[in-house]
Amino acid sequence: MAWCNQVYVAVVNASGFDGVYICFGHSAIIGADGQTLGECGTEDNGIQYAQLSISGIRDARANDR
């Protein structure tokens, strides 16, 4: 979806076991070009940062990538 729409996408998912459900984690930040900019693993309190670029999106849209 990120690549098709040329936008950044952040996907989140819980991790661990809450007594009923097992959640597998792997929250991620996806760039406008479809590349993964950052991804958490299965840790309980993962934090991921990524630098977003307005000019990067403008370039991708201008060049239809």
BELBELHU-V672359 format. One record per backbone hydrogen bond with DSSP energy under -0.5 kcal/mol. NH is the residue of the N-H (numbers start at 1). CO is the residue of the C=O. Records with the same first field share a line. If there is no record, write none. Layout:
NH->CO ; CO
This chain:
5->1
6->2
7->2
9->30
11->9 ; 28
16->23
18->21
23->16 ; 21
25->14
26->41
28->11
29->38
30->9
31->35
34->31
37->29 ; 35
38->29
40->27
46->43
52->50
54->52
57->53
58->54
59->55
60->56
61->57
62->58
63->59
64->61
65->60
